[in-house]
Amino acid sequence: MNLRKVCSNARNISRNSSPIVLIGGNVVNNPSFDLTNKVAIVTGSTKGIGRGIAEGLAKAGANLVIVSRNQSDCNQVSEEIKKFGHDALPVATDVTNLQAIEDLVKKVTEYYGKIDILVNNAGSAITKKAEDLTEADWDRVLNVDLKGVFFCAQAVGRQMISQKEGKIINIASILGLVGDRQVLPYCVAKGGVVQMTKALALEWAKHNIQVNSLCPGYVITPMNEADLKQEKIHNHITKKIAMRRFGEISDMVGAALLMASNASDYMTGQMIVIDGGWTAE
């Protein structure tokens, strides 16, 4: 079997929005991954991992709700998402504001009539020594990365409970599992997201709502690309990664599609770690 050719064929087919899997080395359509007519909210979806996941869900057939703080950015990305042949609703939302979250859910349900998928991706981080952290630093990160994740899940979860089904995907991080220096609030928040995912999964399983988390390792995004490509930083980090490279945004999409689709109907309270082998040791 020519694996390079198979992978190339898979990438070509995925660009045409048909959900695919590899079975026995063959590229096949799989209805379990089909998101046609599903409605997906992705927070922090105007750039980086969030945008990559939003595009991946759109290619699989979903209608998207594009969420960030900036309405202009939401509008621009929504128009680009529509090029995949599905609808996109731009809604500027501050996920640290509970009323804004309620307004988001109201707008989406009035527009689409339902919410099938929530991807809690909006995040914030700060690099500073623990002894130098201020209360404002702490609140800035925890309010977005933990408080915002819960209250988005809560507001959307109420709608999903009334629908008797739903998928919630919380974007955590390997730094919620192993920790790192000078990013303490981020590690605390992401560790909280991992545990929140498990607790919500247990509470909402009876409502046919699956709650899972995705834990990326170091992934190159427009925000961090300049730093990660500096030789000293690159070498320091990649020597800890078994695959000796950073992740790409596209590396996150497959797991998100699994968690968003019927293929994960018997999977809840779990995390998928995509880190090139960092946490395998």
GIPE-V610637 format. One record per residue. N is the residue number from 1. RES is the residue in one small letter. SS is DSSP state (helix for helix, strand for strand, loop for the rest). PSI is psi in whole degrees, -180 to 180 (none if undefined). D_FIRST is the distance of its C-alpha to the first C-alpha in Angstrom with 1 decimal. Layout:
N,RES,SS,PSI,D_FIRST + N,RES,SS,PSI,D_FIRST
This chain:
1,m,loop,132,0.0 + 2,n,loop,95,3.8 + 3,l,helix,-37,5.8 + 4,r,helix,-42,8.9 + 5,k,helix,-41,8.6 + 6,v,helix,-46,8.2 + 7,c,helix,-38,11.1 + 8,s,helix,-43,12.9 + 9,n,helix,-40,12.9 + 10,a,helix,-44,14.1 + 11,r,helix,-40,16.9 + 12,n,helix,-42,18.0 + 13,i,helix,-39,18.4 + 14,s,helix,-27,20.2 + 15,r,loop,-20,22.7 + 16,n,loop,14,23.9 + 17,s,loop,8,25.0 + 18,s,loop,121,22.9 + 19,p,loop,130,22.0 + 20,i,strand,158,18.3 + 21,v,strand,164,16.2 + 22,l,strand,123,12.6 + 23,i,strand,118,12.5 + 24,g,loop,30,9.8 + 25,g,loop,1,7.3 + 26,n,strand,141,9.7 + 27,v,strand,122,12.5 + 28,v,strand,154,15.8 + 29,n,strand,143,19.5 + 30,n,loop,112,21.2 + 31,p,helix,-19,25.0 + 32,s,helix,-24,25.5 + 33,f,helix,5,24.8 + 34,d,loop,123,27.0 + 35,l,loop,20,30.1 + 36,t,loop,129,31.9 + 37,n,loop,4,35.7 + 38,k,loop,152,35.4 + 39,v,strand,123,37.7 + 40,a,strand,124,36.5 + 41,i,strand,129,38.9 + 42,v,strand,112,37.3 + 43,t,strand,151,40.0 + 44,g,loop,43,39.7 + 45,s,loop,17,37.3 + 46,t,loop,-4,38.6 + 47,k,loop,168,36.6 + 48,g,helix,-146,34.0 + 49,i,helix,-40,31.9 + 50,g,helix,-43,34.1 + 51,r,helix,-41,33.5 + 52,g,helix,-43,29.8 + 53,i,helix,-42,29.9 + 54,a,helix,-45,32.3 + 55,e,helix,-40,30.1 + 56,g,helix,-42,27.1 + 57,l,helix,-38,29.3 + 58,a,helix,-41,30.7 + 59,k,helix,-27,27.4 + 60,a,loop,0,26.8 + 61,g,loop,-4,30.2 + 62,a,loop,151,32.8 + 63,n,strand,137,36.2 + 64,l,strand,151,37.0 + 65,v,strand,114,40.1 + 66,i,strand,122,40.0 + 67,v,strand,128,42.3 + 68,s,strand,-177,43.7 + 69,r,loop,-23,47.3 + 70,n,loop,117,47.5 + 71,q,helix,-38,48.0 + 72,s,helix,-43,47.2 + 73,d,helix,-42,43.8 + 74,c,helix,-43,43.1 + 75,n,helix,-46,44.2 + 76,q,helix,-48,42.0 + 77,v,helix,-37,38.8 + 78,s,helix,-42,39.6 + 79,e,helix,-37,39.8 + 80,e,helix,-36,36.5 + 81,i,helix,-37,34.9 + 82,k,helix,-21,36.4 + 83,k,loop,-17,34.4 + 84,f,loop,0,31.4 + 85,g,loop,11,33.5 + 86,h,loop,167,35.1 + 87,d,loop,157,38.5 + 88,a,strand,132,39.4 + 89,l,strand,119,42.7 + 90,p,strand,125,43.9 + 91,v,strand,107,46.1 + 92,a,strand,128,47.5 + 93,t,loop,134,48.1 + 94,d,loop,109,49.2 + 95,v,loop,-4,47.5 + 96,t,loop,-4,50.3 + 97,n,loop,113,52.8 + 98,l,helix,-37,53.0 + 99,q,helix,-38,54.8 + 100,a,helix,-37,52.2 + 101,i,helix,-44,49.5 + 102,e,helix,-40,51.6 + 103,d,helix,-38,52.1 + 104,l,helix,-50,48.4 + 105,v,helix,-40,47.8 + 106,k,helix,-46,50.7 + 107,k,helix,-43,49.4 + 108,v,helix,-44,46.0 + 109,t,helix,-32,47.3 + 110,e,helix,-34,49.9 + 111,y,helix,-48,47.3 + 112,y,helix,-22,44.4 + 113,g,loop,-5,46.2 + 114,k,loop,169,43.7 + 115,i,loop,119,41.4 + 116,d,loop,-32,38.0 + 117,i,strand,135,36.4 + 118,l,strand,127,37.9 + 119,v,strand,108,36.0 + 120,n,strand,93,38.5 + 121,n,loop,-22,37.4 + 122,a,loop,134,40.7 + 123,g,loop,164,41.4 + 124,s,loop,153,43.7 + 125,a,loop,158,43.9 + 126,i,loop,140,46.5 + 127,t,loop,113,46.3 + 128,k,loop,147,49.6 + 129,k,loop,146,50.9 + 130,a,helix,-40,51.9 + 131,e,helix,-12,55.6 + 132,d,helix,-4,55.7 + 133,l,loop,139,54.3 + 134,t,loop,168,56.7 + 135,e,helix,-38,57.1 + 136,a,helix,-40,56.0 + 137,d,helix,-49,52.7 + 138,w,helix,-50,52.1 + 139,d,helix,-39,52.9 + 140,r,helix,-46,50.8 + 141,v,helix,-49,47.6 + 142,l,helix,-34,48.3 + 143,n,helix,-39,49.6 + 144,v,helix,-50,46.4 + 145,d,helix,-20,43.8 + 146,l,helix,-56,45.4 + 147,k,helix,-48,48.3 + 148,g,helix,-39,46.6 + 149,v,helix,-46,43.5 + 150,f,helix,-48,45.7 + 151,f,helix,-27,48.0 + 152,c,helix,-44,45.3 + 153,a,helix,-41,43.7 + 154,q,helix,-49,47.1 + 155,a,helix,-45,48.1 + 156,v,helix,-36,44.8 + 157,g,helix,-39,44.7 + 158,r,helix,-42,48.1 + 159,q,helix,-43,46.7 + 160,m,helix,-36,43.6 + 161,i,helix,-42,46.0 + 162,s,helix,-27,47.9 + 163,q,helix,-16,44.8 + 164,k,loop,27,43.7 + 165,e,loop,159,40.2 + 166,g,strand,165,38.4 + 167,k,strand,126,35.7 + 168,i,strand,127,36.8 + 169,i,strand,115,34.5 + 170,n,strand,124,36.4 + 171,i,strand,108,35.0 + 172,a,loop,-134,36.0 + 173,s,loop,156,34.8 + 174,i,helix,-20,34.0 + 175,l,helix,-6,37.5 + 176,g,helix,-5,38.8 + 177,l,loop,-40,37.2 + 178,v,loop,-19,37.9 + 179,g,loop,166,40.6 + 180,d,loop,169,41.2 + 181,r,loop,144,44.3 + 182,q,loop,18,46.4 + 183,v,loop,41,44.6 + 184,l,helix,-50,46.5 + 185,p,helix,-37,47.1 + 186,y,helix,-44,43.5 + 187,c,helix,-43,42.4 + 188,v,helix,-47,45.1 + 189,a,helix,-46,44.2 + 190,k,helix,-34,40.4 + 191,g,helix,-39,41.2 + 192,g,helix,-38,43.5 + 193,v,helix,-40,40.8 + 194,v,helix,-46,38.6 + 195,q,helix,-37,41.6 + 196,m,helix,-42,42.7 + 197,t,helix,-46,39.4 + 198,k,helix,-43,39.8 + 199,a,helix,-44,43.4 + 200,l,helix,-38,42.9 + 201,a,helix,-42,40.0 + 202,l,helix,-41,42.5 + 203,e,helix,-37,45.3 + 204,w,helix,3,43.4 + 205,a,helix,-37,41.1 + 206,k,helix,-16,43.9 + 207,h,helix,9,43.7 + 208,n,loop,38,39.9 + 209,i,strand,123,39.2 + 210,q,strand,130,36.2 + 211,v,strand,118,36.7 + 212,n,strand,165,34.0 + 213,s,strand,149,33.6 + 214,l,strand,127,31.0 + 215,c,strand,92,31.6 + 216,p,strand,153,30.2 + 217,g,loop,-145,30.5 + 218,y,loop,114,31.5 + 219,v,strand,132,30.1 + 220,i,loop,123,31.0 + 221,t,loop,166,33.2 + 222,p,loop,-28,35.9 + 223,m,loop,-35,38.5 + 224,n,loop,1,37.3 + 225,e,helix,-44,35.2 + 226,a,helix,-40,38.2 + 227,d,helix,-47,38.9 + 228,l,helix,-22,35.4 + 229,k,loop,-3,34.8 + 230,q,loop,133,38.0 + 231,e,helix,-45,37.0 + 232,k,helix,-46,39.1 + 233,i,helix,-44,37.8 + 234,h,helix,-49,34.2 + 235,n,helix,-39,34.3 + 236,h,helix,-42,36.4 + 237,i,helix,-47,34.0 + 238,t,helix,-22,30.6 + 239,k,loop,-17,31.6 + 240,k,loop,-8,31.8 + 241,i,loop,124,28.3 + 242,a,loop,-37,25.6 + 243,m,loop,-3,23.1 + 244,r,loop,35,25.9 + 245,r,loop,160,25.9 + 246,f,loop,158,27.6 + 247,g,strand,159,26.0 + 248,e,loop,157,25.8 + 249,i,loop,-40,27.4 + 250,s,helix,-23,24.1 + 251,d,helix,-18,22.9 + 252,m,helix,-19,25.7 + 253,v,helix,-40,25.1 + 254,g,helix,-45,22.4 + 255,a,helix,-38,24.6 + 256,a,helix,-40,27.6 + 257,l,helix,-41,26.1 + 258,l,helix,-50,25.4 + 259,m,helix,-26,29.0 + 260,a,helix,-15,30.4 + 261,s,loop,173,28.8 + 262,n,helix,-16,29.4 + 263,a,helix,-19,26.3 + 264,s,helix,24,28.6 + 265,d,loop,-24,31.6 + 266,y,loop,22,31.9 + 267,m,loop,119,31.3 + 268,t,loop,150,34.5 + 269,g,loop,18,36.2 + 270,q,loop,164,32.9 + 271,m,strand,142,31.6 + 272,i,strand,122,28.1 + 273,v,strand,123,28.2 + 274,i,strand,91,26.0 + 275,d,loop,15,27.1 + 276,g,loop,15,24.4 + 277,g,loop,6,25.7 + 278,w,helix,-50,29.3 + 279,t,helix,6,30.8 + 280,a,helix,-24,28.5 + 281,e,loop,none,31.1
